[in-house]
Amino acid sequence: MTTALSLEQARFNMIEQQVRPWEVLDARVLELLGSVRREDFVPAAQRALAFADLELPLDHPAVEGRCMLAPRVQARLVQDLGLQPTDKVLEIGTGSGYTAALMASLAQQVLSLEIDAATAERARTNLQRAGLRNVDVRAADATANGFAACRSGAPFDAILLGGSVAEVPADLLELLAPGGRLIAITGGEPVMRATLITRTGPSSFRTEQPWDTVAARLQNFPEPSRFRF
């Protein structure tokens, strides 16, 4: 049986051995990793792996693309968004709700869209159990009809994509407020890049790609054409 002491040791090890060495140094984020109970957001069958440096499947049997990102990736994405207490945030790909929980503790409001209805319901339950009331989880295909499901809360101060995409669609960038930031993992295997895009003017954006990783694909985002000869 897992004891409270061993859980806290595992949490400490996750922060100090996985997350902090990945240049996650924001004291607010590190504090949240210690207080938001990650083990309460993973499926029961995966609880023993809650603090492992792994993507964890959200379904049994596993469904491609439906997983919880590794802790260091979640933490770095949230840190690099630079959330402020007045920010309105859009998340696409709720998953377990853990990343939304981290962001909700830093921002004013989070709208999180999850394409799978059962996954969305589980995330909603996880967030309610954690006492977070400023996250609105909706079951929706965020990409449908030019990101129509995202537009009700626009403009957003921050947008986070909870999985990888080939590239960031222009329709999503139009949902950013002036000075707003979007973070996503872009490209294709074997190497993808964390991509941080900041809206600097009505039609101008600044792009940075500060680190590499690999993550499962978000569903229904456009893929580049593959020519065959």
Sequence and secondary structure as in RCSB ss.txt:
>XXXX:A:sequence
MTTALSLEQARFNMIEQQVRPWEVLDARVLELLGSVRREDFVPAAQRALAFADLELPLDHPAVEGRCMLAPRVQA
RLVQDLGLQPTDKVLEIGTGSGYTAALMASLAQQVLSLEIDAATAERARTNLQRAGLRNVDVRAADATANGFAAC
RSGAPFDAILLGGSVAEVPADLLELLAPGGRLIAITGGEPVMRATLITRTGPSSFRTEQPWDTVAARLQNFPEPS
RFRF
>XXXX:A:secstr
   HHHHHHHHHHIIIIIIGGGT   HHHHHHHHHS GGGTS GGGGGGTTSSS EESSSS  TT EE  HHHHH
HHHHHHT  TT EEEEE  TTSHHHHHHHTTSSEEEEEESSHHHHHHHHHHHHHTT  SEEEEE  TTHHHHGGG
GGG SEEEEEEEEEESS  HHHHTTEEEEEEEEEEEEETTEEEEEEEEEEETTEEEEEEEEEE   B TT     
    
